[in-house]
Amino acid sequence: MSVDSLELKKQLMTGCRVLDSFGIFDEQGHLSSRVGDGSDLICINGNTSPGTAGIQEFETYDLTRSGYPDSVPGETPIHSQIYRARDDVGAICHNHSPYAVIVASAGLELRPVHQVGTIQKNSVAVYDEYDERGGTLITTDSEAKDVAALLGDDRALMLKGHGAVVAGATVTEAVLGSIKLEYNAMLIYHQAAIGEPWYLPEHVIEQNVEFVWDEAKMEKSIDYYLSNADVLNSFV
């Protein structure tokens, strides 16, 4: 294993444990990354719960080859089709974030209500035209292409009654985007419990997107999320 490959797997493992500690991952879910900028090699946690995945549980597969190895998750096509459609995407997270699932399934608009939860300008699209043969699981390349098309150039998409798909240029962006999507959904949920959700004005959303993805602000967020001692101790 090369040093670069080892460091990438450590980063993915850390991301999985952070997301697990915030309740965004459950026993299912996956976090993936290109193995280098523009690479067709993809590294993803294998058939093990993401929060418990060790370095040896991360698998690498090739986008240019047909089919998938048995060692990768059944929903790996979600990742593959987004990578194929988006050269700007370097990492993808598919999770079952509970508040985001509730809000999307209830028909509430997933739009920013707080600056910390502003990850994109557009409302988060919701995919619900499932292939009956797969239930709500996206296990074929043909259906995954539909998911990638609905995502378009955005960062996040919801699978109704199932989970979220969050894309970023890096593992850090995919992890932060997943956390901030869930935080915003939680606020929408609590607003809806007492009244109509209030959404940020469009001009404020545009300002906040720049705020959230500013490098210094991301570093602050990373420091906060990694302050969880259990996550840090996973490398000791």
C-alpha positions as CSV (number, residue, x, y, z in Angstrom):
1,M,0.0,0.0,0.0
2,S,1.5,3.4,-1.0
3,V,1.7,6.3,1.5
4,D,-0.8,8.3,-0.5
5,S,-3.3,5.3,-0.5
6,L,-2.8,4.8,3.2
7,E,-3.4,8.5,3.9
8,L,-6.6,8.5,1.8
9,K,-7.9,5.5,3.6
10,K,-7.1,7.2,7.0
11,Q,-9.0,10.3,5.8
12,L,-12.0,8.2,4.7
13,M,-12.0,6.2,8.0
14,T,-11.9,9.5,10.0
15,G,-14.8,10.8,7.9
16,C,-16.8,7.7,8.5
17,R,-16.3,7.9,12.2
18,V,-17.1,11.6,12.4
19,L,-20.4,11.0,10.5
20,D,-21.2,8.0,12.7
21,S,-20.5,10.0,15.9
22,F,-23.0,12.7,14.7
23,G,-25.7,10.1,14.0
24,I,-25.6,10.6,10.2
25,F,-24.3,7.1,9.5
26,D,-26.1,4.1,10.9
27,E,-25.1,0.5,10.2
28,Q,-25.3,1.3,6.5
29,G,-23.8,4.0,4.3
30,H,-20.7,4.7,2.4
31,L,-18.0,7.3,1.8
32,S,-15.8,7.3,-1.3
33,S,-13.1,9.3,-3.0
34,R,-11.2,9.4,-6.2
35,V,-7.6,8.1,-5.7
36,G,-6.0,11.3,-6.8
37,D,-7.4,14.3,-8.8
38,G,-9.3,13.2,-11.9
39,S,-8.5,9.5,-11.2
40,D,-10.8,6.7,-12.4
41,L,-9.8,4.7,-9.4
42,I,-12.4,5.0,-6.5
43,C,-11.8,4.0,-2.9
44,I,-14.9,3.2,-0.8
45,N,-15.7,1.4,2.4
46,G,-16.6,-2.2,1.7
47,N,-19.4,-4.4,3.0
48,T,-19.0,-3.3,6.6
49,S,-20.7,-0.7,8.8
50,P,-19.0,2.7,8.0
51,G,-18.5,3.7,11.7
52,T,-16.6,0.5,12.4
53,A,-14.6,0.3,9.1
54,G,-10.9,0.0,9.5
55,I,-8.3,0.7,6.9
56,Q,-8.4,-2.8,5.6
57,E,-12.1,-2.5,4.9
58,F,-11.7,0.1,2.2
59,E,-11.8,-1.2,-1.3
60,T,-10.6,0.3,-4.6
61,Y,-12.3,-0.2,-7.9
62,D,-11.9,1.1,-11.5
63,L,-14.6,3.3,-13.1
64,T,-13.5,2.3,-16.6
65,R,-14.3,-1.3,-16.0
66,S,-17.8,-2.8,-16.3
67,G,-19.4,-4.4,-13.3
68,Y,-18.3,-4.1,-9.6
69,P,-16.3,-6.4,-7.3
70,D,-18.2,-8.3,-4.7
71,S,-16.3,-6.4,-2.0
72,V,-18.0,-3.0,-2.6
73,P,-21.5,-2.0,-1.4
74,G,-24.5,-2.8,-3.6
75,E,-25.2,0.9,-4.1
76,T,-21.8,1.7,-5.4
77,P,-23.4,2.7,-8.8
78,I,-24.6,5.9,-7.1
79,H,-21.0,6.9,-6.7
80,S,-19.8,5.7,-10.1
81,Q,-22.4,7.5,-12.1
82,I,-21.9,10.8,-10.3
83,Y,-18.1,10.6,-10.8
84,R,-18.7,9.8,-14.4
85,A,-21.0,12.8,-14.8
86,R,-19.0,15.3,-12.7
87,D,-15.2,15.8,-13.1
88,D,-15.4,18.4,-10.3
89,V,-16.5,15.7,-7.8
90,G,-13.7,14.1,-5.8
91,A,-15.7,12.5,-3.0
92,I,-19.2,11.3,-2.3
93,C,-21.1,10.3,0.8
94,H,-24.4,8.3,0.9
95,N,-25.9,8.3,4.3
96,H,-29.3,7.9,6.1
97,S,-29.3,11.2,7.9
98,P,-32.6,11.0,9.9
99,Y,-33.8,14.6,10.0
100,A,-33.1,15.1,6.3
101,V,-35.0,11.9,5.5
102,I,-38.0,13.0,7.6
103,V,-38.1,16.5,6.1
104,A,-37.8,15.3,2.5
105,S,-40.3,12.5,2.9
106,A,-42.8,14.8,4.5
107,G,-42.7,17.1,1.5
108,L,-41.0,20.1,3.2
109,E,-38.6,22.0,1.1
110,L,-35.0,21.4,2.0
111,R,-33.7,25.0,1.6
112,P,-31.4,26.9,4.0
113,V,-32.9,28.3,7.2
114,H,-29.5,29.0,8.8
115,Q,-26.1,30.1,7.6
116,V,-24.4,27.0,8.9
117,G,-26.7,24.8,6.9
118,T,-26.2,26.6,3.6
119,I,-24.4,24.2,1.4
120,Q,-25.9,25.1,-2.0
121,K,-28.0,27.8,-3.6
122,N,-30.8,25.5,-4.9
123,S,-33.3,23.6,-2.9
124,V,-32.2,20.0,-2.4
125,A,-33.9,17.8,-5.0
126,V,-35.7,14.7,-4.0
127,Y,-35.5,11.5,-6.0
128,D,-38.6,9.2,-5.7
129,E,-39.0,7.5,-9.1
130,Y,-37.6,4.2,-7.9
131,D,-37.3,1.0,-9.9
132,E,-39.8,-1.3,-8.2
133,R,-37.4,-4.2,-8.5
134,G,-34.9,-2.5,-6.1
135,G,-37.3,-0.9,-3.7
136,T,-35.7,2.3,-2.5
137,L,-32.1,1.0,-3.1
138,I,-30.2,2.3,-6.1
139,T,-28.3,-0.8,-7.2
140,T,-28.2,-0.5,-11.0
141,D,-26.2,1.9,-13.2
142,S,-29.3,2.8,-15.2
143,E,-31.1,4.1,-12.1
144,A,-27.9,5.6,-10.7
145,K,-27.7,7.7,-13.9
146,D,-31.1,9.1,-13.1
147,V,-29.9,10.0,-9.7
148,A,-26.8,11.7,-11.0
149,A,-28.9,13.6,-13.6
150,L,-31.2,14.9,-10.9
151,L,-28.3,16.0,-8.8
152,G,-27.0,18.0,-11.7
153,D,-24.3,20.5,-10.5
154,D,-25.6,20.6,-7.0
155,R,-23.9,19.2,-3.9
156,A,-26.8,17.3,-2.3
157,L,-29.8,15.2,-3.3
158,M,-32.3,13.3,-1.2
159,L,-33.6,9.8,-1.9
160,K,-37.1,9.9,-0.6
161,G,-37.7,7.6,2.4
162,H,-34.1,6.4,2.2
163,G,-31.2,8.9,2.6
164,A,-29.0,11.6,1.3
165,V,-26.3,11.8,-1.4
166,V,-23.7,14.5,-0.9
167,A,-20.9,15.3,-3.3
168,G,-17.8,17.5,-2.8
169,A,-14.4,18.2,-4.3
170,T,-12.7,16.5,-1.4
171,V,-13.5,14.0,1.4
172,T,-13.7,17.0,3.8
173,E,-16.3,18.7,1.6
174,A,-18.4,15.6,1.4
175,V,-18.3,15.1,5.1
176,L,-19.0,18.7,6.1
177,G,-21.7,18.9,3.5
178,S,-23.4,15.8,5.0
179,I,-23.3,17.3,8.5
180,K,-24.5,20.7,7.5
181,L,-27.4,19.2,5.4
182,E,-28.5,17.3,8.4
183,Y,-28.2,20.4,10.7
184,N,-30.3,22.4,8.4
185,A,-32.9,19.7,8.1
186,M,-33.1,19.4,11.9
187,L,-33.8,23.2,12.2
188,I,-36.6,22.8,9.5
189,Y,-38.1,19.9,11.4
190,H,-38.2,21.9,14.7
191,Q,-39.6,25.0,12.9
192,A,-42.3,22.9,11.3
193,A,-43.3,21.6,14.8
194,I,-44.4,25.0,15.9
195,G,-45.2,26.8,12.6
196,E,-44.2,27.4,9.0
197,P,-40.5,27.1,8.3
198,W,-38.8,30.4,7.6
199,Y,-36.2,30.2,4.8
200,L,-33.2,32.5,4.2
201,P,-33.7,35.2,1.5
202,E,-32.0,34.4,-1.8
203,H,-29.3,37.1,-1.5
204,V,-28.4,35.8,1.9
205,I,-28.1,32.3,0.7
206,E,-25.7,33.3,-2.0
207,Q,-23.5,35.1,0.6
208,N,-23.7,32.1,3.0
209,V,-22.6,29.6,0.4
210,E,-19.4,31.5,0.0
211,F,-19.1,31.7,3.8
212,V,-19.6,27.9,4.4
213,W,-17.1,26.9,1.7
214,D,-14.4,29.4,2.6
215,E,-11.2,27.6,3.4
216,A,-10.8,29.2,6.8
217,K,-14.4,28.5,7.8
218,M,-14.0,24.9,6.7
219,E,-10.8,24.6,8.9
220,K,-12.8,25.9,11.8
221,S,-15.6,23.4,11.2
222,I,-13.0,20.5,10.9
223,D,-11.4,21.5,14.2
224,Y,-14.8,21.4,15.9
225,Y,-15.9,18.1,14.5
226,L,-12.5,16.4,15.2
227,S,-12.6,17.7,18.8
228,N,-14.5,14.5,19.5
229,A,-11.9,12.5,21.5
230,D,-13.2,9.1,20.4
231,V,-12.6,10.0,16.7
232,L,-9.0,11.2,17.4
233,N,-8.3,8.2,19.6
234,S,-9.2,5.9,16.7
235,F,-5.7,6.5,15.3
236,V,-3.8,5.8,18.5
